[in-house]
Amino acid sequence: MHEFSSNGVTIAYIEEAPATGGEGEPILLIHGFASTHAINWVFPQWVKTLTEAGRRVVAFDNRGHGRSEKLYRPEDYRIEVMAEDAVNLLDHLGIDEADIMGYSMGARIATYVAKTHKKRLRRLVLGGIGENLTDTPSVPLGVTEAMEAPSIAALKDPIQIMFRQFAEATKSDLKALAACSRGIRYRFSAEELAQIDNPVLIAVGTKDEVAGDPSRLGRLFPNAHMLPIPDRDHNRAVGDQAFKRGVLDFLAKT
């Protein structure tokens, strides 16, 4: 992996050239809470899929995650700060404009980039997020407590258990994740989303109990396209073939 400094914070990233040769249109991938670039995008074959389709792929570990620097103050994870990491990476690589795809928390960050740096964005792919982008201010309620619990055995709520199990499976820094879940809180308004007129693809598993209703979110964007991912929940939708086919089709036709 490579590293760069985003306003003094070390961010780890990868950059992969298109398998077809040439420069390729760039796409920036932003992973979800407690995940990493590898778990969200490399292992599920997203990087391979996109480079084989002729894309230049850039993916990074969000601050507090993976190989990027761990911070322990909630203010270090404000959504505007995490979005700036993404824009700073584009600047570092000399990319003026890119498609951006985010999953779950990464979709929130990607949406904030679209809101504040509209000229840097071509198309936006939001995976694993529906109406909760506007109805809830952050990752699901209770996740902070799940990260701070003494053990999984102390938890009863299934969503809390799911997130804690995932965080432990990814060998995440639980203290950094607790700070992140507190700091990234931001509730998008309908008015803000209405200003994002880039093509937007909203892709959510039909069994996703975390994202919220995607159809309600789709009505808030002027140029939204919907992609239901059949029979997939929040975690299992990430690497689904229908998701990949839908994204490639969206990027090719919009």
Sine and cosine of phi, psi and omega as CSV:
sin_phi,cos_phi,sin_psi,cos_psi,sin_omega,cos_omega
0.00,0.00,0.38,-0.93,0.10,-1.00
-0.98,-0.21,0.23,-0.97,0.06,-1.00
-0.69,-0.73,0.48,-0.88,0.18,-0.98
-0.55,-0.84,0.23,-0.97,0.00,-1.00
-0.98,-0.18,0.86,-0.52,0.08,-1.00
-0.96,-0.27,0.99,-0.13,-0.05,-1.00
0.79,0.62,0.67,0.74,0.08,-1.00
1.00,-0.03,-0.09,1.00,0.01,-1.00
-0.97,-0.26,0.76,-0.65,-0.03,-1.00
-0.98,0.21,0.85,-0.53,0.00,-1.00
-0.89,-0.46,0.79,-0.61,0.02,-1.00
-1.00,-0.07,0.64,-0.77,-0.05,-1.00
-0.49,-0.87,0.27,-0.96,0.15,-0.99
-0.83,-0.56,0.42,-0.91,0.11,-0.99
-0.66,-0.75,0.82,-0.57,-0.05,-1.00
-0.85,-0.53,0.77,-0.64,0.02,-1.00
-0.98,0.21,0.39,-0.92,0.04,-1.00
-0.89,0.46,0.67,-0.75,0.01,-1.00
-0.92,0.39,-0.35,0.94,-0.04,-1.00
-1.00,0.10,-0.05,1.00,-0.05,-1.00
1.00,0.01,0.14,-0.99,-0.03,-1.00
0.98,0.18,-0.10,-0.99,-0.04,-1.00
-0.99,0.14,-0.69,0.72,0.00,-1.00
0.98,0.21,0.56,-0.83,0.09,-1.00
-0.94,0.33,0.73,-0.68,-0.04,-1.00
-0.98,0.21,0.58,-0.82,0.15,-0.99
-0.71,-0.70,0.74,-0.67,-0.01,-1.00
-0.97,-0.23,0.78,-0.62,-0.05,-1.00
-0.94,-0.34,0.77,-0.64,-0.04,-1.00
-0.84,-0.55,0.89,-0.46,-0.12,-0.99
-0.99,0.16,0.11,-0.99,-0.05,-1.00
-1.00,-0.03,0.00,-1.00,-0.04,-1.00
-0.89,0.46,0.73,-0.69,0.04,-1.00
0.94,0.35,0.09,1.00,0.02,-1.00
-0.99,-0.17,-0.19,-0.98,0.08,-1.00
-0.56,-0.83,0.15,-0.99,0.05,-1.00
-0.86,0.50,-0.60,0.80,-0.05,-1.00
-0.94,0.33,-0.72,0.70,-0.06,-1.00
-0.93,0.37,-0.63,0.77,-0.04,-1.00
-0.98,0.17,-0.59,0.81,-0.23,-0.97
-0.82,-0.57,-0.51,0.86,-0.03,-1.00
-1.00,0.07,-0.83,0.55,-0.05,-1.00
-0.87,0.49,-0.62,0.78,0.05,-1.00
-0.98,0.20,0.13,0.99,0.11,-0.99
0.96,0.27,0.33,0.94,0.06,-1.00
-0.91,0.41,-0.70,0.71,-0.03,-1.00
-0.88,0.48,-0.71,0.71,0.03,-1.00
-0.88,0.48,-0.72,0.69,-0.01,-1.00
-0.86,0.51,-0.70,0.71,-0.07,-1.00
-0.97,0.26,-0.64,0.77,0.03,-1.00
-0.93,0.38,-0.59,0.81,0.06,-1.00
-0.92,0.38,-0.38,0.92,0.07,-1.00
-1.00,0.05,0.10,0.99,0.08,-1.00
1.00,-0.02,0.29,0.96,-0.03,-1.00
-0.99,-0.13,0.54,-0.84,0.19,-0.98
-1.00,0.05,0.88,-0.47,-0.16,-0.99
-0.95,-0.32,0.77,-0.63,0.09,-1.00
-0.83,-0.55,0.77,-0.64,0.04,-1.00
-0.64,-0.77,0.52,-0.86,-0.05,-1.00
-0.61,-0.79,0.30,-0.95,0.13,-0.99
-1.00,0.01,0.85,-0.52,0.08,-1.00
-0.84,0.55,0.49,-0.87,0.08,-1.00
-0.80,0.60,0.64,-0.77,-0.05,-1.00
1.00,0.10,-0.05,1.00,-0.07,-1.00
-0.80,-0.60,0.44,-0.90,0.15,-0.99
0.80,0.60,-0.79,-0.62,-0.05,-1.00
-0.99,-0.11,0.07,1.00,0.07,-1.00
-0.99,0.15,0.24,-0.97,-0.10,-0.99
-0.90,0.44,0.63,-0.78,0.03,-1.00
-0.99,-0.10,0.73,-0.68,0.00,-1.00
-0.79,-0.62,0.41,-0.91,-0.19,-0.98
-0.78,-0.62,0.21,0.98,0.09,-1.00
-0.95,-0.31,0.75,-0.67,0.01,-1.00
-0.82,0.57,-0.56,0.83,-0.03,-1.00
-0.91,0.42,-0.33,0.94,0.04,-1.00
-0.98,0.22,-0.08,1.00,-0.01,-1.00
-0.86,-0.51,0.35,0.94,0.09,-1.00
-0.84,0.54,0.57,-0.82,-0.12,-0.99
-0.87,0.49,-0.56,0.83,0.02,-1.00
-0.92,0.40,-0.52,0.86,0.03,-1.00
-0.95,0.30,-0.69,0.73,0.00,-1.00
-0.93,0.37,-0.58,0.82,0.08,-1.00
-0.92,0.40,-0.59,0.81,0.02,-1.00
-0.91,0.41,-0.53,0.85,0.10,-1.00
-0.85,0.53,-0.69,0.73,0.00,-1.00
-0.89,0.45,-0.71,0.70,0.00,-1.00
-0.92,0.40,-0.64,0.77,0.03,-1.00
-0.89,0.46,-0.56,0.83,0.05,-1.00
-0.92,0.39,-0.66,0.75,0.08,-1.00
-0.86,0.51,-0.68,0.73,0.04,-1.00
-0.88,0.47,-0.70,0.72,-0.01,-1.00
-0.85,0.52,-0.58,0.82,-0.03,-1.00
-1.00,-0.08,0.04,1.00,0.02,-1.00
0.94,0.35,0.52,0.86,0.00,-1.00
-0.99,-0.17,0.91,-0.42,-0.04,-1.00
-0.98,0.17,-0.56,0.83,-0.09,-1.00
-0.54,-0.84,0.64,-0.76,-0.04,-1.00
-0.48,-0.88,0.38,-0.93,0.30,-0.95
-0.97,0.24,0.51,-0.86,0.01,-1.00
-0.75,-0.66,0.74,-0.67,0.09,-1.00
-0.82,-0.57,0.80,-0.60,0.04,-1.00
-0.80,-0.59,0.49,-0.87,0.03,-1.00
-0.85,-0.52,0.78,-0.63,0.06,-1.00
0.84,0.54,-0.89,-0.46,0.05,-1.00
-0.84,0.54,-0.59,0.81,0.05,-1.00
-0.88,0.47,-0.50,0.87,0.07,-1.00
-0.93,0.36,-0.59,0.81,0.08,-1.00
-0.89,0.46,-0.72,0.70,0.01,-1.00
-0.89,0.45,-0.69,0.72,0.01,-1.00
-0.88,0.48,-0.64,0.77,0.03,-1.00
-0.90,0.44,-0.62,0.79,0.02,-1.00
-0.93,0.38,-0.60,0.80,0.10,-0.99
-0.87,0.49,-0.69,0.72,0.03,-1.00
-0.88,0.47,-0.59,0.81,0.00,-1.00
-0.94,0.34,-0.62,0.78,-0.16,-0.99
-0.97,-0.24,-0.32,0.95,-0.04,-1.00
-0.72,-0.70,0.82,0.57,-0.12,-0.99
-0.81,0.58,-0.61,0.79,-0.06,-1.00
-0.95,0.32,-0.22,0.97,0.01,-1.00
-1.00,0.04,-0.13,0.99,-0.16,-0.99
-0.93,-0.36,0.70,-0.71,0.17,-0.98
-1.00,-0.09,-0.94,0.33,-0.01,-1.00
-0.79,-0.61,0.45,-0.89,-0.09,-1.00
-0.82,-0.57,0.79,-0.61,0.08,-1.00
-0.91,-0.40,0.86,-0.51,0.01,-1.00
-0.93,-0.38,0.95,-0.33,0.01,-1.00
-0.97,-0.26,0.59,-0.81,0.10,-0.99
0.92,0.40,0.46,0.89,0.05,-1.00
-0.59,-0.81,0.71,-0.70,0.07,-1.00
-0.81,-0.59,-0.76,-0.65,-0.06,-1.00
-0.89,0.45,-0.28,0.96,0.03,-1.00
-0.90,0.43,-0.25,0.97,0.09,-1.00
-0.88,0.48,-0.50,0.86,0.02,-1.00
-0.95,-0.32,-0.44,0.90,-0.11,-0.99
-1.00,0.07,-0.42,0.91,0.02,-1.00
-0.81,-0.59,0.53,-0.85,-0.12,-0.99
-1.00,0.09,-0.13,0.99,-0.11,-0.99
-0.30,-0.95,-0.38,-0.92,0.15,-0.99
-0.87,0.50,0.31,-0.95,-0.10,-0.99
-0.79,0.62,0.56,-0.83,0.04,-1.00
-0.85,0.53,0.64,-0.77,0.00,-1.00
1.00,-0.10,-0.20,0.98,-0.03,-1.00
-0.92,0.39,-0.62,0.79,0.04,-1.00
-0.85,0.53,-0.74,0.67,0.00,-1.00
-0.89,0.45,-0.57,0.82,0.03,-1.00
-0.90,0.44,-0.61,0.80,0.02,-1.00
-0.95,0.32,-0.47,0.88,-0.08,-1.00
-1.00,-0.10,-0.13,0.99,0.01,-1.00
-0.89,0.45,0.53,-0.85,-0.02,-1.00
-0.90,0.44,-0.44,0.90,0.02,-1.00
-0.24,-0.97,0.23,-0.97,0.07,-1.00
-0.88,0.47,-0.55,0.83,-0.03,-1.00
-0.87,0.49,-0.38,0.92,-0.01,-1.00
-0.99,0.16,-0.12,0.99,-0.07,-1.00
-0.98,-0.17,0.54,-0.84,0.03,-1.00
-0.87,-0.49,-0.56,0.83,-0.05,-1.00
-0.94,0.34,0.76,-0.65,-0.07,-1.00
-0.90,0.44,-0.54,0.84,0.03,-1.00
-0.93,0.37,-0.67,0.74,0.06,-1.00
-0.88,0.48,-0.69,0.73,0.00,-1.00
-0.89,0.46,-0.68,0.73,-0.01,-1.00
-0.86,0.50,-0.73,0.68,-0.03,-1.00
-0.93,0.37,-0.63,0.78,0.01,-1.00
-0.93,0.37,-0.66,0.75,0.04,-1.00
-0.87,0.48,-0.67,0.74,0.00,-1.00
-0.91,0.42,-0.69,0.73,-0.01,-1.00
-0.88,0.47,-0.64,0.77,0.03,-1.00
-0.94,0.33,-0.61,0.79,0.01,-1.00
-0.90,0.43,-0.55,0.84,0.01,-1.00
-1.00,0.04,0.07,1.00,0.01,-1.00
0.83,0.56,0.66,0.75,-0.04,-1.00
-0.97,0.23,0.35,-0.94,0.11,-0.99
-0.99,0.13,0.97,-0.24,-0.12,-0.99
-0.90,0.43,-0.57,0.82,0.01,-1.00
-0.91,0.41,-0.66,0.75,0.04,-1.00
-0.92,0.40,-0.63,0.78,0.01,-1.00
-0.92,0.40,-0.61,0.79,0.05,-1.00
-0.88,0.47,-0.68,0.73,0.05,-1.00
-0.90,0.44,-0.66,0.75,0.01,-1.00
-0.88,0.47,-0.71,0.71,-0.04,-1.00
-0.90,0.43,-0.47,0.88,0.07,-1.00
-0.98,0.18,-0.63,0.77,-0.17,-0.99
-0.99,0.17,-0.48,0.88,-0.14,-0.99
-0.99,0.10,0.10,0.99,-0.08,-1.00
-0.86,0.51,0.85,-0.53,0.04,-1.00
-0.33,-0.94,0.78,-0.63,-0.01,-1.00
-0.95,-0.30,0.91,-0.42,0.01,-1.00
-0.96,0.27,0.64,-0.77,0.06,-1.00
-1.00,-0.06,0.35,-0.94,0.06,-1.00
-0.87,0.49,-0.58,0.82,-0.01,-1.00
-0.91,0.41,-0.63,0.78,0.02,-1.00
-0.90,0.43,-0.70,0.71,-0.03,-1.00
-0.93,0.37,-0.53,0.85,0.01,-1.00
-0.91,0.42,-0.36,0.93,0.01,-1.00
-0.99,0.12,-0.19,0.98,0.00,-1.00
-1.00,-0.05,0.99,-0.10,-0.08,-1.00
-0.98,-0.18,0.14,0.99,0.14,-0.99
-0.90,0.43,0.39,-0.92,0.13,-0.99
-0.88,0.48,0.75,-0.66,-0.03,-1.00
-0.80,-0.61,0.77,-0.63,0.10,-0.99
-0.95,-0.30,0.80,-0.60,0.02,-1.00
-0.94,-0.34,0.91,-0.42,-0.10,-0.99
-0.85,-0.53,0.90,-0.44,-0.07,-1.00
-0.67,-0.75,0.66,-0.75,0.07,-1.00
-0.90,0.43,0.61,-0.79,-0.03,-1.00
-0.93,0.36,-0.26,0.97,0.05,-1.00
-0.93,-0.36,0.31,0.95,-0.01,-1.00
-0.96,0.26,0.88,-0.47,0.01,-1.00
-0.98,-0.20,0.13,0.99,-0.04,-1.00
-0.96,-0.29,-0.60,0.80,-0.20,-0.98
-0.95,0.30,-0.54,0.84,-0.18,-0.98
1.00,0.03,0.15,-0.99,-0.10,-1.00
-0.90,0.43,0.91,-0.41,0.00,-1.00
-0.94,0.33,-0.49,0.87,-0.04,-1.00
-0.91,0.42,-0.60,0.80,0.05,-1.00
-0.91,0.42,-0.63,0.78,0.05,-1.00
-0.92,0.39,-0.66,0.75,-0.03,-1.00
-0.85,0.53,-0.52,0.85,-0.01,-1.00
-0.95,0.31,-0.21,0.98,-0.05,-1.00
-1.00,-0.01,-0.32,0.95,0.03,-1.00
-1.00,-0.09,0.67,-0.74,0.01,-1.00
-0.91,0.42,-0.45,0.89,-0.11,-0.99
-0.72,-0.70,0.87,0.50,-0.08,-1.00
-0.99,-0.11,0.58,-0.82,0.10,-0.99
-0.82,-0.57,0.65,-0.76,-0.10,-0.99
-0.95,-0.32,0.65,-0.76,0.03,-1.00
-0.68,-0.74,1.00,-0.08,0.12,-0.99
-0.96,0.30,0.68,-0.73,0.02,-1.00
-0.97,-0.24,0.96,-0.28,-0.20,-0.98
-0.89,0.46,0.72,-0.69,0.17,-0.98
0.85,0.52,0.50,0.87,0.02,-1.00
-0.86,-0.51,0.65,-0.76,0.09,-1.00
-1.00,-0.03,-0.17,-0.99,-0.14,-0.99
-0.87,0.49,-0.68,0.74,-0.06,-1.00
-0.99,0.14,-0.63,0.78,-0.11,-0.99
-0.99,0.16,-0.19,0.98,0.02,-1.00
-0.96,0.29,-0.40,0.91,-0.19,-0.98
-0.83,0.56,-0.74,0.67,-0.09,-1.00
-0.98,-0.17,0.23,0.97,-0.10,-1.00
-0.91,0.41,0.63,-0.78,-0.02,-1.00
-0.91,0.41,-0.58,0.82,0.04,-1.00
-0.90,0.43,-0.59,0.81,0.07,-1.00
-0.88,0.47,-0.74,0.67,-0.03,-1.00
-0.90,0.43,-0.72,0.69,0.01,-1.00
-0.87,0.49,-0.66,0.75,0.00,-1.00
-0.91,0.42,-0.64,0.77,0.03,-1.00
-0.92,0.40,-0.71,0.71,0.02,-1.00
-0.87,0.48,-0.65,0.76,0.02,-1.00
-0.91,0.41,-0.68,0.73,0.03,-1.00
-0.88,0.47,-0.72,0.69,-0.02,-1.00
-0.91,0.41,-0.51,0.86,-0.04,-1.00
-0.99,0.17,-0.50,0.87,-0.17,-0.99
-0.97,-0.25,-0.26,0.97,-0.05,-1.00
-0.99,-0.16,0.00,0.00,0.00,0.00
